[in-house]
Amino acid sequence: MAALSSSATAATAAATAAAAAAAPPAPPPPPATVAFTTPQNYAGRLSRLLAVKGHAPLWCPTLSVGPTPQTISSLRSHLRPPALEPFSAVAFTSRAGIAAFSAAAAGIRAPLLSPQGGAFIVAALGKDAELLDDELLSRICPDPRRIETLVPRVASPRGLVGALGRGDRRRILCPVPLVVGIEEPPVVPEFIADLEANGWAAVRVGAYETRWLGEDCAGAIASRAEGEGLDAIVFTSSGEVEALLKSLKAGFGWEWEDVRRRWPELLVAAHGPVTAAGAERLGVGVDVVGHKFESFGGVVEALTLKLQELKKQP
């Protein structure tokens, strides 16, 4: 009798195991929905990086960034020969600044600098330096021996100031944004102040506009239904944070605390410590900071690791 019972138990266990083996595997968890507020000229790159990591990107742009006829005209007045000759350097703090400079230079037939003269520094941050190609540099000066490109090890405005060294009252051109619709973030004023504290005679020129997209621009986030998840949001500048907060309040009557209440597990990721500090100043706590901030890959990698850690927790 005991033998029969043992055999029945074994048969039941075998049948259960066979049924489990035949059952379809559990579906994988849905991808994390990650909102990002990056302007259009950077959005494709960040969206691809998020998708490669298996996330579901949700684009919610809050700013437009780009040159206008007025900014191009203003910048061109500083470039038309011989206007650039008294300068020893040009410092770019964004890809948009390089693109605007290139567009302004394209309307000038002659090289901006003569082959004779002292070294001229062309400085840019991180992957932005990819835009400093031979065509642009030769447009600045036909003699490459006069041009010195500079890419600081730390891809931040403060890192750029440190890499430039003492200015000894030399003039440096700074193509920076005109900010419209929001308060100007402190990044550019602090950059100019740091240059001047380091002995440079900084000449600021509005090369392009950074413009708030209006009170409806937070709609991709605020209009999500109660049951629709939002796992993370990525900010790549403090201006994006202010623009999002302004839209949430003006267009939807929300404060940041309302976002937190709807999605209490939401992770906030910042592209580098400068953006993180700006977000915190505006009352938006930051959970993840990208430390390899020469490209967006740093913040995406840091966010992905954090999301994976949370999934492993019971």
TAUR-V609728 format. One record per pair of residues at least 24 apart in sequence whose C-alpha atoms are under 8 Angstrom apart, sorted by the first residue. I is the first residue (numbers start at 1). GAP is how many residues later the second one is. D is the distance in Angstrom with one decimal. If there is no record, write none. Layout:
I,GAP,D  I,GAP,D
This chain:
31,24,5.0  31,25,5.8  32,24,5.8  32,198,7.5  32,199,5.7  32,200,7.6  33,24,6.0  33,25,6.7  33,196,6.9  33,197,5.3  33,198,5.3  33,199,6.6  34,24,5.8  34,196,6.6  34,197,5.9  34,198,4.7  34,199,5.4  34,200,7.2  35,24,5.7  35,25,6.5  35,186,7.6  35,195,7.4  35,197,6.2  35,198,4.5  35,199,6.3  36,24,5.8  36,25,7.2  36,197,5.5  36,198,4.7  36,199,6.2  37,24,4.3  37,25,5.8  37,26,7.8  37,196,8.0  37,197,6.9  37,198,6.1  37,199,7.5  37,203,6.2  37,207,7.8  38,24,7.2  38,25,7.4  38,197,7.0  38,198,6.3  38,202,7.1  39,24,5.5  39,25,5.4  39,26,6.3  40,24,6.9  40,25,7.7  41,24,7.4  46,250,6.4  46,251,8.0  49,247,7.9  49,248,6.7  49,251,6.9  50,250,6.4  53,251,7.1  58,162,7.6  59,161,7.3  60,157,6.9  60,158,6.3  60,159,7.5  60,160,5.5  60,161,6.9  61,152,7.7  61,156,6.5  61,157,7.6  62,150,6.1  62,151,5.4  62,152,7.6  62,155,5.4  62,156,6.8  62,178,5.9  62,181,5.6  62,182,5.8  62,185,8.0  63,147,6.4  63,148,5.4  63,149,4.7  63,150,5.2  63,176,7.9  63,177,6.4  63,180,6.9  64,145,7.7  64,146,5.7  64,147,5.2  64,148,6.6  64,149,6.4  65,31,7.2  65,143,7.0  65,144,5.6  65,145,4.6  65,146,6.5  66,30,6.5  66,34,7.5  66,142,5.2  66,143,5.5  66,144,6.9  67,29,8.0  67,33,5.9  67,140,6.4  67,141,3.9  67,142,5.8  68,140,6.3  68,141,7.1  71,135,6.0  71,136,5.0  71,137,5.5  71,138,7.6  72,28,6.8  72,29,7.9  72,31,7.4  72,32,5.4  72,135,6.3  72,136,7.4  73,31,7.3  74,131,7.3  74,132,7.2  74,133,7.3  75,26,7.2  75,29,6.5  75,100,7.6  75,130,6.5  75,131,7.1  75,132,5.7  76,28,5.3  76,29,6.8  79,25,7.9  79,26,6.9  79,33,6.1  80,25,8.0  80,28,6.6  80,32,6.4  81,29,7.5  81,30,7.5  81,31,5.4  81,32,6.9  82,30,7.0  82,31,7.1  84,28,6.6  84,29,6.7  85,28,6.2  86,85,6.9  87,33,7.7  87,83,6.9  87,84,4.7  87,85,5.7  87,86,7.0  88,30,7.8  88,31,7.0  88,32,5.0  88,33,6.3  88,82,6.1  88,83,5.7  88,84,5.9  89,31,5.3  89,32,4.4  89,33,5.8  89,34,7.6  89,82,6.9  89,83,4.7  89,84,6.3  90,30,8.0  90,31,6.3  90,32,5.2  90,33,6.3  90,82,5.4  90,83,4.6  90,84,6.0  90,85,7.9  91,31,6.2  91,32,4.8  91,33,6.2  91,81,7.0  91,82,6.3  91,83,5.3  91,84,7.2  92,30,7.9  92,31,6.0  92,32,4.9  92,33,7.2  92,82,6.5  92,83,6.4  92,84,7.5  93,31,6.2  93,32,6.3  93,63,7.8  93,64,6.4  93,82,8.0  93,83,7.2  94,30,7.4  94,31,7.1  94,34,6.6  94,82,8.0  95,33,5.2  95,36,7.5  96,112,7.2  97,78,5.6  97,79,6.1  97,80,7.5  97,110,6.3  97,111,6.9  98,33,7.0  98,34,7.8  98,77,7.9  99,32,7.8  100,107,6.0  100,108,6.5  101,74,7.4  101,106,7.2  102,34,6.6  105,34,7.3  105,35,7.9  110,29,7.9  111,27,7.5  111,28,5.2  111,29,5.5  111,30,5.6  111,31,6.8  112,27,6.6  112,28,4.8  112,29,6.2  113,27,5.8  113,28,5.0  113,29,7.9  114,27,6.2  114,28,7.5  115,26,6.2  115,27,6.2  115,28,5.2  115,31,7.0  116,30,7.8  117,29,7.2  118,28,6.5  119,26,7.8  119,27,4.8  119,28,5.9  119,29,6.6  120,26,6.0  120,27,5.1  120,28,5.9  121,26,6.0  121,27,4.7  121,28,5.7  121,29,6.8  122,25,7.1  122,26,6.1  122,27,4.8  122,28,6.1  123,26,5.7  123,27,4.5  123,28,5.9  123,37,7.6  124,26,6.5  124,27,5.5  124,28,7.7  124,36,7.6  125,26,5.7  125,27,6.6  125,30,5.0  125,31,6.7  125,32,7.8  125,35,7.2  125,169,7.0  126,25,6.6  126,26,7.5  126,27,8.0  126,28,7.9  126,29,5.2  126,167,7.8  126,168,4.2  126,169,6.6  127,167,6.0  127,168,6.0  154,140,7.6  155,138,6.4  155,139,5.2  156,118,7.8  157,30,7.7  157,34,5.9  158,33,6.6  158,36,7.4  161,30,7.6  161,33,6.8  161,34,6.0  161,37,7.7  165,33,7.2  166,32,5.4  166,33,5.7  166,34,7.1  167,28,7.8  167,31,6.1  167,32,4.4  167,33,4.2  167,34,7.5  168,31,5.1  168,32,6.2  169,30,5.3  169,31,4.9  169,32,5.3  170,29,7.6  170,30,5.4  170,31,5.7  171,29,6.1  171,30,4.6  171,31,5.9  171,32,7.1  172,28,6.7  172,29,6.1  172,30,5.0  172,31,6.1  173,29,6.2  173,30,5.0  173,31,6.3  173,32,7.5  174,28,6.8  174,29,5.9  174,30,4.9  174,31,6.1  175,29,6.3  175,30,5.1  175,31,6.0  175,32,5.1  176,28,6.9  176,29,6.1  176,30,5.3  176,31,5.6  176,32,6.9  177,29,5.2  177,30,5.8  177,31,5.0  177,32,5.2  177,33,6.0  178,28,5.2  178,29,7.3  178,30,6.1  178,31,4.7  178,32,6.0  179,30,5.9  179,31,4.8  179,32,6.0  180,29,7.0  180,30,6.1  180,31,4.6  180,32,6.4  181,30,5.9  181,31,5.1  182,29,7.6  182,30,6.4  182,57,7.6  182,60,7.1  182,61,6.6  184,55,7.5  185,53,6.6  185,54,6.0  185,93,7.6  187,87,7.7  212,31,6.0  213,30,7.9  214,33,6.5  215,31,7.0  215,32,4.2  215,33,7.2  215,34,8.0  215,35,5.5  215,36,4.6  216,31,6.1  216,32,7.9  216,35,5.4  216,36,7.9  217,27,7.3  217,30,6.1  218,26,5.9  218,29,5.6  218,30,5.9  218,33,7.9  222,26,7.2  222,30,7.1  226,36,7.3  229,34,7.3  230,33,6.5  230,36,6.5  231,32,7.6  231,34,6.8  231,35,5.0  231,36,6.3  232,34,5.1  232,35,4.4  232,36,5.7  232,37,7.3  233,33,7.5  233,34,6.4  233,35,5.2  233,36,6.1  234,34,6.2  234,35,4.7  234,36,5.9  234,37,7.5  235,33,7.8  235,34,6.3  235,35,5.0  235,36,6.3  235,40,7.3  236,34,6.0  236,35,4.9  236,36,7.9  236,39,6.4  237,33,7.7  237,34,7.2  237,37,7.9  237,38,5.0  237,41,7.8  238,36,7.8  238,37,5.0  238,38,7.5  238,40,4.9  238,41,5.6  241,38,6.2  241,41,7.7  242,37,7.9  242,40,7.0  256,28,7.2  269,30,6.9  269,34,6.6  270,29,6.7  271,25,6.8  271,27,7.5  271,28,5.4  272,27,7.4
